[in-house]
Amino acid sequence: MGVVKGIFAFCCLLSIAPLFGQSHFSLSVDNDLYFATDYYYSSGIFISYGKQIKKDSSSAERLFSKVELGQLIYTPKKRYATEIEALDYPFSGYLFVRYQKEKVQLDRQGYQYAAELGISGAASLAEPMQNLYHEWVLQLRPLSWTAAMPQELHWGIRGAYFRTFSLGKNLAFVPDLSAALSTHQTKGAARLGLILGTTAKMPFHFSPLLRYQKGWGVYLGWKQQYLLHDFPLEGSVFNDNSLFTLVPNRARNLWELGAVWHNQDWKLQGTFFSASKDTPLQRHPRHRYLNISISKFF
């Protein structure tokens, strides 16, 4: 939810963008409403500013930085339920700011590392933003937000590494590894991906500035992850303040299918996700959602 506010903020950022050098502003939205559903991982909105801070022509090495503001929203299948017994997923919101650096060498391999600070509960603004969208845009009554996850301060660090293996002029195999150590989610993941197109064979989730030219691409990926801790389901590791928690599925997988188009001014990207169950109690075996991202280059 919060799509309207996200678009407004994105337009405000665009108005001051000419003050910066080679950089980008990006708006990225995850939502499952495209498939007439509104539960589990229900919404994610991310606004970011990134720039290239170093380019070494002798070693073909590039260094990027990015600041991102994001909000995540999780809801149960029965989103109007007022009794805990009817819930198959906790209501939860998370608001965070993240600073990330990224290094890419020879357009063949690269890594990211980041630090984030966030907050869950009422201060995440998830409940008012979601209900505002439901009432004003969808013309629906407010969700109950029964026994929502409590307000907690969160911190975390994360990293990722990728390497490209060319399979032809416009085809590449791009595996990557990632990990996060956080009070919100601690996890490790491995992804296998195929990219077809003139995208310089870079992973879709790395800096948009890697595609600072005209081109297109199609991506198919599979991601396997293992979660040691998942606050949206099991609450804090430091206290028992959560009114409703569930046992999570530690091992999860995700299918990804995406497409991207870009030129020297813009990048448009869409990615379909099909996720396995986060917890055994979920009423559906898989959850589908769509990401739509737009980036403006300067």
C-alpha positions in Angstrom: 0.0 0.0 0.0 1.0 3.6 0.0 1.5 3.7 -3.7 0.0 7.1 -4.1 2.3 8.6 -1.4 5.2 6.8 -3.0 4.5 8.4 -6.4 4.2 11.8 -4.9 7.5 11.5 -3.0 9.2 10.2 -6.2 8.0 13.2 -8.2 9.4 15.5 -5.5 12.8 13.8 -5.7 12.8 14.2 -9.5 12.4 17.9 -9.1 15.8 18.3 -7.3 17.6 15.5 -9.2 19.5 17.9 -11.6 21.6 19.0 -8.6 23.4 15.6 -8.7 25.9 14.0 -11.1 25.6 10.5 -12.7 22.9 9.2 -10.4 19.4 7.8 -10.3 16.2 8.1 -8.4 14.1 4.9 -8.2 10.6 4.0 -7.1 9.9 0.3 -6.6 6.6 -1.2 -5.5 5.7 -4.8 -4.6 2.0 -5.7 -4.5 -0.2 -8.7 -4.7 -3.4 -6.8 -5.7 -2.6 -7.4 -9.3 -3.7 -10.9 -8.7 -6.8 -10.0 -6.8 -5.3 -11.0 -3.5 -4.2 -8.9 -0.4 -2.6 -11.1 2.2 0.7 -12.5 3.6 3.5 -10.3 2.1 0.9 -7.8 0.9 3.0 -4.7 0.0 6.4 -3.2 -0.2 7.3 0.3 -1.4 10.9 1.5 -1.8 12.2 4.9 -2.7 16.0 5.3 -3.3 18.7 7.6 -4.6 21.9 6.1 -5.9 25.1 7.4 -7.6 28.4 6.2 -9.1 31.1 7.3 -6.7 34.1 5.8 -8.4 35.1 4.5 -11.8 38.6 3.1 -12.4 39.1 2.7 -16.2 42.4 0.8 -15.7 40.7 -2.0 -13.8 37.2 -1.6 -15.2 36.0 -1.3 -11.7 32.9 0.8 -10.7 31.7 1.7 -7.2 28.1 2.8 -6.4 26.3 4.0 -3.3 22.6 4.1 -2.5 20.3 5.3 0.2 16.8 3.7 0.4 13.7 4.3 2.4 11.3 1.3 2.5 8.1 0.0 4.0 6.9 -3.6 4.2 3.4 -4.7 5.1 2.2 -8.3 6.0 -1.4 -9.3 6.6 -3.4 -12.5 7.1 -5.9 -14.1 4.7 -8.8 -13.0 6.9 -7.8 -9.4 7.1 -11.0 -8.2 8.8 -10.9 -10.9 11.5 -11.0 -9.6 15.1 -10.2 -12.9 16.8 -6.7 -14.3 16.9 -8.0 -17.8 16.3 -9.1 -16.8 12.8 -5.6 -15.5 11.7 -3.2 -17.5 9.6 -0.5 -14.7 9.5 0.3 -11.8 11.9 -0.4 -8.2 10.9 3.0 -6.6 10.7 4.6 -3.4 9.4 8.3 -2.4 9.0 9.7 1.0 8.1 13.5 1.2 7.4 16.3 3.3 6.0 19.3 1.5 4.4 22.7 2.7 3.2 24.4 0.4 0.6 27.6 0.3 -1.3 28.2 -1.9 -4.4 31.4 -2.7 -6.4 31.3 -4.2 -9.9 34.4 -5.5 -11.7 34.7 -6.0 -15.5 30.9 -6.2 -15.6 31.4 -9.8 -14.7 31.2 -10.0 -10.9 30.3 -7.7 -8.0 29.3 -7.5 -4.4 27.0 -5.4 -2.2 27.2 -4.5 1.5 24.7 -2.5 3.5 23.5 -1.4 6.9 19.9 -0.6 7.9 17.9 0.9 10.8 14.2 0.3 11.0 11.1 0.2 13.2 8.1 -2.1 13.4 4.7 -1.6 14.9 2.7 1.6 15.1 5.7 3.8 14.2 6.1 1.9 10.9 2.9 3.7 9.7 1.8 0.5 8.0 -1.7 0.4 9.5 -2.7 4.0 8.6 -1.2 3.9 5.2 -2.8 0.5 4.3 -6.2 1.6 5.6 -6.0 4.9 3.9 -5.4 3.2 0.6 -8.2 0.7 1.2 -10.7 3.4 2.1 -9.8 6.1 -0.5 -8.7 4.1 -3.5 -10.4 0.6 -3.1 -13.5 1.9 -1.3 -13.2 -0.9 1.3 -13.6 -0.8 5.1 -10.4 -0.6 7.2 -8.5 -3.8 8.1 -8.7 -4.9 11.7 -5.0 -5.1 12.4 -5.8 -7.5 15.3 -2.9 -8.5 17.5 -0.3 -6.8 15.2 3.4 -7.2 15.8 4.6 -4.7 18.4 6.8 -1.6 18.0 10.4 -2.5 18.1 13.6 -0.9 17.0 15.6 -3.0 14.5 19.1 -2.9 13.0 20.9 -5.1 10.5 23.7 -5.6 8.0 23.6 -7.5 4.7 25.7 -8.5 1.8 25.5 -10.1 -1.7 27.9 -11.4 -4.3 27.2 -12.3 -8.0 29.2 -13.6 -11.0 28.3 -13.7 -14.6 28.9 -16.7 -16.9 28.4 -15.8 -20.6 26.5 -18.4 -22.6 26.5 -16.4 -25.8 26.2 -12.8 -27.1 22.9 -12.1 -25.4 22.6 -14.9 -22.9 24.2 -15.3 -19.5 23.9 -17.5 -16.4 24.1 -15.3 -13.3 24.1 -16.9 -9.8 24.4 -14.9 -6.6 24.7 -15.4 -2.9 23.3 -13.1 -0.2 22.9 -13.0 3.6 21.3 -10.7 6.2 22.0 -10.5 9.9 19.1 -8.4 11.3 16.7 -8.3 14.3 13.9 -8.2 11.6 15.1 -11.1 9.4 18.3 -13.1 9.6 18.7 -15.3 6.5 21.0 -16.7 3.8 20.0 -17.3 0.2 21.3 -18.6 -3.1 19.8 -17.6 -6.5 20.2 -19.1 -10.0 19.3 -16.9 -12.9 19.3 -16.8 -16.7 19.3 -13.4 -18.5 18.5 -13.0 -22.2 18.9 -9.6 -23.9 21.2 -6.6 -24.2 21.4 -5.9 -20.5 25.1 -6.2 -20.1 24.2 -9.4 -18.3 23.9 -7.8 -14.9 21.6 -9.0 -12.2 18.2 -7.2 -12.1 18.6 -6.4 -8.4 22.0 -4.6 -8.7 22.4 -0.8 -9.4 20.3 0.6 -12.3 23.3 2.6 -13.4 24.9 -0.7 -14.7 22.4 -0.3 -17.5 23.1 3.3 -18.3 22.4 2.7 -22.0 19.7 1.6 -24.4 18.7 -2.1 -24.0 16.3 -4.7 -22.9 16.4 -8.0 -21.0 14.3 -11.0 -19.8 15.1 -12.8 -16.6 14.2 -16.2 -15.1 15.4 -17.0 -11.6 15.0 -19.4 -8.7 15.9 -18.5 -5.2 16.3 -20.8 -2.2 16.6 -19.2 1.2 16.9 -20.3 4.9 15.7 -18.0 7.6 17.2 -18.3 11.1 14.9 -15.5 12.4 11.7 -13.9 11.0 10.3 -11.2 13.2 7.0 -10.7 11.1 6.1 -14.3 12.1 7.8 -15.2 15.4 8.4 -11.8 17.0 11.5 -10.5 18.8 14.4 -12.6 19.9 14.8 -10.3 23.0 11.3 -10.3 24.5 7.8 -11.9 24.4 5.8 -8.7 23.6 4.1 -10.2 20.6 0.4 -11.1 21.1 0.3 -13.6 18.2 3.2 -15.5 16.7 3.6 -18.5 14.4 6.3 -21.1 13.7 8.0 -20.1 10.4 9.1 -22.4 7.6 12.9 -21.9 7.8 13.5 -23.1 4.2 11.6 -21.2 1.5 11.9 -20.8 -2.3 10.9 -18.2 -4.8 10.4 -18.3 -8.6 11.1 -15.1 -10.5 10.3 -13.9 -14.0 11.1 -10.4 -15.1 11.6 -8.0 -18.0 13.5 -4.7 -18.2 13.8 -1.9 -20.7 16.2 1.0 -20.4 17.8 3.9 -22.2 20.1 6.7 -21.1 17.3 8.5 -19.2 14.9 5.8 -17.8 14.7 2.2 -16.7 11.4 0.3 -16.5 11.3 -3.1 -14.9 8.6 -5.6 -13.9 9.2 -8.9 -12.0 6.7 -11.6 -11.1 7.3 -13.6 -7.9 5.8 -16.9 -6.7 6.8 -17.6 -3.1 6.4 -20.8 -1.1 4.7 -20.8 2.3 6.3 -18.6 5.0 4.5 -20.7 7.7 2.7 -24.1 7.6 -0.5 -22.3 8.7 -0.9 -20.4 5.5 -4.1 -21.3 3.6 -2.5 -21.1 0.1 0.6 -23.2 -1.0 2.2 -20.3 -2.9 1.8 -16.5 -2.9 2.1 -14.4 -6.0 3.0 -10.8 -6.2 4.4 -8.3 -8.8 7.2 -5.7 -8.5 7.1 -2.7 -10.8 10.2 -0.4 -10.7 11.0 2.9 -12.5 14.3 4.7 -12.4 15.3 8.1 -13.7 19.0 8.7 -14.6 20.8 12.0 -14.3 
